[in-house]
Amino acid sequence: MKRSTFLTVCALAVLLCGTLAAQTKVTTANLAGEQSATGRVFVVLPSGTVALAEIGPGIVVDTSGPVPVLRVQTPAAPVEVVERNKLPAPQAVFTLGFDPLPGLAVYRNGLLMAEGEDYTVTSRVVTFAPVQPPGGGDIVQFRYRRVP
């Protein structure tokens, strides 16, 4: 059998009143794109056109089964963390166990503190204002979300 530069694609169109079978020849020029398919896949659009598509963030090609499948990977939901400290002595600087996502809530003896006025945050370090740092016997609680 003679080698051909044509790729035969069979398309089946389903109509409301019946079915129609058609055979279409697609040249390799129709499948143009980069020689390396890294990060790209061929897709058949609803119109029947073959197109080269980039795989965006969060989409992977799952080749574990008999037919490759595109799957969406959703990021894991943030985990809520609550750290509670009963202080034996005055303490102005605390290091959190994890990097907090935006929305850190700091409580001192049950009262919500204001970021910028009562404390500052740099990465995992929470520093209370020097005017009145938490004293011995105070309970300091940190509520935040982190990436799992």
Secondary structure, 3 states (H helix, E strand, C coil): CCCCCEEEEEEEEEECCEEEEEEEEEEHHHHCCCCCCCCEEEEECCCCCEEEEECCCCEEEECCCCCCEEEECCCCCCEEEEEEEECCCCCCEEECCCCCCCCCEEEECCEECCECCCEEEECCEEEECCCCCCCCCCEEEEEEEECC
